[in-house]
């Protein structure tokens, strides 16, 4: 029987870890729209964006080289300024970071296929906000409607397990204007981010002032306190 050296065992464990990470990561990012799946740390400024090339380069340097991918970000700009691309770049970083922690600590969430496939908790949510709110409402009256993935107390659970909870919001500007209930849900989300020091990333076609006018000062203040705020094109 061949006996492995300590170095060989360490290399074997490393390769297994990398293989597990690759599988878990590929599964986690599978739902990203195809046009954004190739976005990674090698991202370069593009003439397809309305944002000036030098401004794109500055932003990508902050995120990638200055390693601000772990911080909150809020992008305010009209369509075509590449804010969605930046959001997906940050999301892919977030997924990978939390999966690394999950694999290192062995916090398996569930298995399938007779235990041959293992999936790990990630505590990284990407939510299309209008759909999320509609799903909450629908679940009140119809038990067949699946409850939304994000439960507020999962932020605390994530912190207890050593994770940084990470929340990515899409289409926040499409939330029904003037809805007190929707604003209360949004405030609860942003307040949970603030309380648990979660990462918050979102992009919107609204300007900062329009956002303030629609969602109010308490929500806007939490954005300022928890995010790198960027506004272009207004």
C-alpha positions in Angstrom: 0.0 0.0 0.0 1.4 3.4 -1.1 1.9 5.8 1.8 1.6 9.5 0.9 4.0 12.0 2.3 2.6 15.0 4.2 3.3 17.2 1.2 1.4 14.8 -1.1 -1.5 14.7 1.3 -1.6 18.5 1.4 -1.5 18.8 -2.4 -4.3 16.2 -2.6 -6.4 18.1 -0.2 -5.7 21.4 -2.0 -6.8 19.9 -5.4 -10.0 18.5 -3.8 -10.7 21.9 -2.3 -10.2 23.6 -5.7 -12.4 21.0 -7.5 -15.2 21.4 -4.9 -15.0 25.2 -5.2 -15.1 25.1 -9.0 -18.2 22.9 -8.9 -20.0 25.0 -6.2 -19.1 28.2 -7.9 -20.3 27.0 -11.3 -23.6 25.9 -9.8 -24.0 29.2 -7.9 -23.5 31.5 -10.9 -25.5 29.4 -13.3 -28.5 31.7 -13.0 -26.5 34.8 -14.1 -27.7 36.1 -17.5 -25.5 34.7 -20.2 -24.3 38.1 -21.4 -22.7 38.7 -18.0 -21.2 35.3 -17.3 -17.9 36.2 -18.8 -17.4 39.2 -16.6 -14.4 38.7 -14.3 -11.4 40.3 -12.7 -9.9 40.9 -16.2 -12.7 43.3 -17.2 -11.6 46.1 -19.5 -13.3 49.5 -20.4 -15.6 49.2 -23.4 -16.8 51.6 -26.0 -20.2 50.0 -25.8 -20.7 51.8 -22.5 -21.8 55.4 -22.3 -19.5 55.9 -19.4 -16.2 57.5 -20.5 -13.4 55.0 -20.8 -11.2 56.6 -18.2 -14.1 56.5 -15.7 -14.7 52.8 -16.4 -11.0 52.2 -15.9 -11.1 54.0 -12.6 -14.1 52.1 -11.4 -12.6 48.7 -12.3 -9.3 49.6 -10.6 -11.2 50.4 -7.4 -13.1 47.1 -7.5 -10.4 44.7 -8.7 -6.9 46.2 -8.0 -7.9 48.2 -4.9 -9.9 45.2 -3.7 -13.1 47.1 -2.9 -15.1 44.1 -4.2 -15.9 43.3 -0.6 -17.6 46.7 0.0 -21.1 48.0 -0.7 -21.8 49.8 -3.9 -24.7 51.9 -5.2 -24.8 52.9 -8.9 -27.0 55.7 -10.0 -27.1 56.3 -13.8 -29.4 56.2 -16.9 -29.4 53.0 -19.0 -26.2 52.2 -20.9 -23.6 53.3 -18.3 -22.4 49.7 -17.5 -23.7 49.7 -13.9 -25.4 46.3 -14.3 -22.0 44.9 -15.5 -20.3 46.3 -12.4 -23.0 44.8 -10.2 -22.6 41.3 -11.7 -18.8 41.6 -11.3 -19.2 42.3 -7.6 -21.8 39.5 -7.3 -19.4 36.9 -8.7 -16.7 38.0 -6.3 -19.1 37.8 -3.4 -20.3 34.3 -4.3 -16.7 33.0 -4.6 -15.6 34.6 -1.3 -18.5 33.1 0.7 -18.1 29.7 -0.9 -14.5 29.7 0.1 -15.5 30.3 3.7 -18.2 27.7 3.5 -15.8 25.0 2.1 -13.1 25.9 4.6 -15.4 25.5 7.5 -17.3 22.4 6.1 -20.7 23.9 6.7 -22.7 21.6 4.4 -26.3 22.7 3.8 -27.7 19.6 2.0 -26.9 16.7 -0.2 -28.5 15.1 -3.2 -28.1 12.2 -5.6 -27.6 9.8 -2.7 -25.1 12.1 -1.0 -22.7 12.2 -3.9 -23.3 15.9 -4.5 -22.9 18.4 -1.6 -24.1 22.0 -1.5 -22.9 24.6 0.9 -24.5 27.7 2.4 -23.5 30.9 0.8 -25.6 33.7 2.3 -25.4 35.7 -0.9 -28.7 36.8 -2.4 -29.5 38.4 -5.7 -33.0 39.7 -5.8 -35.2 41.3 -8.5 -37.0 43.5 -6.0 -40.4 43.9 -7.7 -40.6 40.1 -8.2 -39.5 39.5 -4.6 -42.2 41.9 -3.2 -44.9 40.3 -5.4 -43.8 36.8 -4.2 -44.1 37.9 -0.5 -47.7 39.2 -1.2 -48.7 36.1 -3.1 -47.4 33.7 -0.3 -49.7 35.3 2.2 -52.8 34.0 0.5 -51.6 30.9 -1.4 -49.7 28.2 0.4 -48.6 26.8 -3.0 -46.5 29.9 -3.6 -42.9 29.4 -2.5 -41.6 31.8 0.1 -38.9 34.1 -1.0 -35.3 32.9 -0.4 -34.3 35.9 1.8 -35.5 35.8 5.4 -34.3 38.7 7.5 -33.0 36.6 10.3 -30.7 34.8 8.0 -28.4 37.8 8.2 -27.8 37.1 11.8 -27.4 33.4 11.1 -24.8 34.2 8.5 -22.8 36.3 10.9 -23.0 33.5 13.6 -21.3 31.1 11.1 -18.6 33.6 10.2 -20.0 34.7 6.8 -20.4 38.2 5.5 -24.1 38.4 4.4 -24.3 39.9 0.9 -27.4 41.4 -0.7 -27.7 42.4 -4.4 -30.8 44.2 -5.6 -32.0 44.7 -9.1 -34.7 46.9 -10.6 -35.2 48.9 -7.4 -36.6 51.8 -9.4 -39.4 49.5 -10.7 -40.9 49.1 -7.2 -44.4 50.6 -7.2 -44.1 54.3 -6.3 -46.0 55.5 -3.3 -46.4 52.0 -1.7 -45.9 52.4 2.0 -45.7 48.6 2.4 -43.0 48.3 -0.2 -41.0 51.1 1.4 -41.3 49.4 4.7 -40.0 46.2 3.3 -37.1 48.0 1.7 -36.3 49.9 4.9 -36.3 46.6 6.8 -33.8 45.1 4.2 -31.5 48.2 4.3 -31.7 48.4 8.1 -30.7 44.7 8.3 -27.8 45.5 6.1 -26.7 48.3 8.4 -27.3 46.3 11.6 -25.3 43.2 10.5 -22.7 45.0 8.3 -23.8 43.1 5.3 -22.6 44.0 1.8 -25.2 45.9 -0.2 -25.0 46.3 -4.0 -27.6 47.8 -6.3 -27.9 49.8 -9.4 -30.8 52.1 -10.5 -31.8 54.3 -13.4 -32.8 56.9 -10.8 -30.5 59.8 -9.8 -29.5 60.2 -6.2 -32.1 63.0 -5.8 -34.9 60.9 -7.4 -34.0 58.0 -5.2 -34.2 60.2 -2.1 -37.5 61.7 -3.2 -39.1 58.3 -3.8 -37.7 56.2 -0.9 -37.0 58.9 1.8 -34.1 60.0 4.0 -33.9 56.9 6.3 -33.3 54.5 3.4 -31.0 57.0 1.6 -28.9 57.5 4.7 -28.3 53.8 5.0 -27.2 53.7 1.4 -24.7 56.5 2.0 -23.4 54.8 5.2 -23.0 51.3 3.7 -22.1 51.9 0.0 -19.6 53.5 -2.3 -22.0 55.8 -4.2 -21.4 56.5 -7.8 -23.6 58.7 -10.0 -23.2 59.3 -13.7 -25.1 60.8 -16.6 -27.4 63.2 -14.8 
